[in-house]
Each structure stands twice: as structure tokens, then as C-alpha cells.
């Protein structure tokens, strides 16, 4: 859908400082507890049946989701460069936290 003309720049969240990571971890544990309580209540009411749910805390540096997202974005850009003449003329930069590893 996009047709970059000057440059394509895609950026994902960078590596969080250690203190921020600790704070986020504490919030994720608290959030996970709340999600579990809600899931249990919904199951008792017969509203919830599935065991697996996507949680927003999956989208943070170092998670499997972010590894997969980065891998798929690299593949997408490489494919577009190979298949689409318009993309070959434009420089690109994919910036993600995995660049720092």
C-alpha cells in the first residue's frame, strides 16, 4: 500500500534502561494478576472458554513477539526490494531494539 519516495524509516521500541525494565516487569506481574482474576470470573460466568489470550505485555523488548515482528519486517522489506522496482530506488532504515544486541 505504501510507495516510499525519498526514504523508508521503520522504528521499533529501543532497549529500555534497566530501571525502566524493572518497573515494567513489576507492572506486568500486577497486570497479569488482574487479567487472571478477570479470566477466572468470566469462566465462572460461562462467558470465557479459550485458555490462551493475547496480552498487551507481550509487546515489549526481549519478547518472542518482538523477535518475530522484527524478523517479519526484515523479510517484508527484502521481498519488496527484490520484487518492486519503486522500492529499489529508495533507501531504507529498519531500527529496532534487536539492532543493539
C-alpha positions in Angstrom: 0.0 0.0 0.0 2.8 2.4 0.7 5.1 3.7 -2.0 8.1 5.4 -0.4 9.6 8.1 -2.5 12.6 9.6 -0.5 13.3 7.1 2.3 11.5 4.4 4.3 12.2 4.5 8.0 10.6 2.0 10.4 11.4 2.1 14.1 10.5 -0.2 16.9 10.9 0.4 20.6 14.6 0.6 21.7 16.3 -1.1 24.6 14.9 0.1 27.8 17.2 1.3 30.6 17.5 -1.3 33.5 15.4 0.8 35.9 12.6 1.1 33.4 12.7 -2.6 32.6 12.4 -3.4 36.3 9.5 -1.0 36.7 7.8 -2.5 33.6 8.3 -6.0 34.9 6.6 -5.1 38.2 3.6 -3.6 36.2 3.4 -6.7 34.0 3.2 -9.0 37.0 0.5 -6.8 38.6 -1.4 -6.6 35.3 -1.1 -10.4 34.8 -2.7 -11.0 38.2 -5.6 -8.7 37.3 -6.0 -10.5 33.9 -6.1 -13.9 35.6 -8.7 -12.7 38.1 -10.9 -11.4 35.3 -10.4 -14.6 33.2 -11.4 -16.7 36.2 -14.6 -14.6 36.8 -15.5 -14.7 33.1 -15.0 -18.5 33.0 -17.3 -18.9 36.1 -20.0 -17.0 34.3 -19.5 -19.1 31.2 -18.5 -16.2 29.1 -14.9 -17.1 28.5 -13.9 -20.5 27.0 -10.5 -20.2 25.5 -7.4 -20.7 27.6 -5.0 -18.6 25.5 -5.2 -14.9 25.2 -3.0 -12.2 23.7 -1.8 -9.9 26.5 -0.5 -6.4 25.8 2.6 -7.1 27.9 3.8 -9.4 25.1 4.7 -6.3 23.1 7.9 -5.3 24.9 11.6 -5.6 24.1 13.0 -9.1 24.5 9.7 -10.9 24.0 9.1 -13.6 21.4 6.5 -11.3 19.8 9.1 -8.6 19.2 11.7 -11.1 17.8 9.0 -12.3 15.3 7.9 -8.8 14.4 11.5 -7.8 13.6 12.1 -10.9 11.6 8.9 -10.5 9.5 9.6 -6.8 8.9 13.1 -7.6 7.6 11.7 -10.2 5.3 8.9 -7.9 4.1 11.4 -5.1 3.2 13.8 -7.5 1.5 11.0 -9.0 -0.5 9.7 -5.6 -1.6 13.2 -4.5 -2.6 13.5 -7.7 -4.7 10.1 -7.6 -6.3 9.1 -3.9 -6.6 11.1 -1.6 -8.8 9.8 1.5 -6.9 11.2 0.2 -3.6 14.7 -0.4 -5.1 15.2 3.3 -5.7 14.6 4.3 -2.0 17.0 3.8 0.9 15.5 2.2 4.0 16.3 2.0 7.7 14.8 -0.5 10.0 15.6 0.5 13.6 14.7 -1.9 16.3 15.9 -2.9 19.8 17.5 -6.1 18.2 20.0 -3.8 16.4 21.6 -3.3 19.8 22.1 -6.9 20.5 
